[in-house]
Every structure is written in structure tokens, then in C-alpha cells.
Amino acid sequence: MEATPHPPPSAVQGSQAVRSVISRLRRRIRAASAAEDLTQAQAAVLARLTAGEGLSTSDLAAAEGVRHQSMASTVTALTGLGLVERRPDPSDGRRLLIALTPGGRHRAEEDRQARGEWLAGRLRDRCTEEERQTVLAAMAVLERLTHD
């Protein structure tokens, strides 16, 4: 069996830097749209639900990396705020799917727009045009890493 070669120091350093920056950036972007009435977990669920017709509580828990009980509490709070509702799964009547209400969809879209505006504003205010072009080039490289 052949040993896996060790990555060069620049690959290790790059890995650490990318993970660190993405983690901080993700927290800052989420905070840009988080109103006082929603926790970050609740905002994350709203954002995740915009992609489809609903997910089960178990699916949401797995996607967010939390326990089922924690997700159930988050869903209950969002239901109480009128942002999500439980619907029967059309393919399995025994399951319930959590889906956005019209108000929840509107809120999720507002939050998405606020996050985008925050980041665009930071890029505008804190970066030169050359730096913004560098960011775009770096994103192309990182995007390439996500493809197999």
C-alpha cells in the first residue's frame, strides 16, 4: 500500500487560512441579517428552506449538524412566529415536512438580500478595484476545489 504524500507547507497554510476566513466571514454575513427576534439557528433554517418545498425535522437537523430535539425546538419557535408550517409529505403521508409560510419566504428573501448588500458594501468600502478582482480570481480557484 502506497503512503499518501504529505501536502506542501503552502497547502497546509492555505487550508488553515481559508477555513479560518470562511468561518469568520460566514458569522459576519449571518449577523448582517439576523434581527433580534431570530436566533442564528432559526435564520439558518429559514435560509435552508428557501431551496425547496420542505424538509423533515430530521433532515433539517442533519443538514445543520444538530440533534433532532434541538431542531424540533427551533422549528416550534419558527412555527410560533408564523414563519414555517408543517405539511404532509406528498410522497409519504406518515411524515411531516417543514415549509416556509409566505411570511417566512418573504423574511428569508429579505435576510438574503441584507446579507448580499452587507458583503457588497464591505467589498466596495474596504477594497480597491484590483483587490475585488483578486477576490473574484480566488473564488474561481476555490470553486474549482469543490468539483470532483
N, C-alpha and C positions, 0 to 999 in steps of 0.2 A: 504494500500500500504506500502510495506516494504522499509525502508530507505537504501540506499546504504552505506555500512560501509566505513569510511574514510581509505585511504591506510596508511600503517605504514610510519613513517618518512623516513625509508630507501628506500621505493618505490618512495616517492616524490623526495628525494635527487638523487636517481639513475636516475629517469626520467629527471630531470634537467641536470644532468651531461652528460647523453647520448645525449640528444638533443644539448647541447652546443658543445660537442666534434664533433659530426657528422656534425654540421653546419660548424665549422671551418675546419674540415678535407675536407669536400666537396669543400669549397672555395679553399683550398690549392691544392687539386687534379686537379680541373678545371684550376687553374692558371699554373699548371705544363705543360699543353699542349697548353695553349692559346697563339697563335702567335699574333704579333702586328696587323696583318691585320684582325683579327676576334674579335668581342666583345664576352663576355661570353654568351650572349643570342644567338648569331649566332652559337657558338661552341655547345651549348646545343641542338639547333635544329639539327645540323649535327648528333650529338650522338643519338638523338631520332629517326632520320630517318633510322639509320642503321638496325633497327629491322624489317623493312617490306618493302612493295612495295610502300609506300607513305601514306601521311595523308593530309587531307584538312587543309587549314589555320585555320579554326575554331577549328578543332581537336587539332592542334598544340598549339593554344592559350590556350585552356582549359587545356591541359597537362602541359604547362609551367606556367599556372596561370597568364596570361597577357591578355590584351584586344586584340580583333581581329585586331584593327588598328595597334597596336604595332607589332603584329606578321606579319601583311602584310608588314610593313616596313622592318622587319628582313628578310623575305622571298625575298623581292625585292632586298635587298643588296646581299644576297646569290646567287640569280639568276644572278646579275650583275658580281659576281666573278666566275660564271660558275660552282658553287658547287651544285646547285639544279636546277631542271626544273619542269615546270608544265605539267602534263599529264592528259588526260581524265580519269575519274574513269570508269573502265570497267563495274561496276555494275550500274552506274548512269551517263549517258553521259552529264548531266547538271552540274556535279561537276568536279572540277579540283583537282588533288592530287599533292602534293609537294613531289618530289622524288629526291634522290641523283643522280647526274651525275656520270660517272665513276671517274672523278677527285674528286668529293665530297666524294665518298665512300673511295677512297684512302686517302684523307685528314682525314676523320673521323677515319679510322683504324690507321693512324699514330698518331693521337691525343690520341686514346685509348691506344695504346702501350706506348706512352710517359707518360701517367698518371699511368699506371701499373708499369713502370720502376721507376718512381719517388717514388711511395709508397714502392715498394720492396727495393729500395735503402735506404729509410729512416728507414725501419724496420731492414735492415742489419746493417746500420751505427749507429743507436741510441738505439738498443735493444739487449739484450743478447738473447741467445737461449731460456732460461727459460721464458723471457718476451714474445718472439714470440709465444711460446706455450700457454702462458696465453692469448694472443690476440686471438689465434685460439679457445681456450675454450670459451672466451667471445663472439666471433662471433657465435658460436654454440648456446649459450643461446639467443642472440639477434635474430638469425634466428628462433628459436622456438617461439619467441614472434610474429612473422609475420604470423604464421599459426593459423587458427581458429579451 
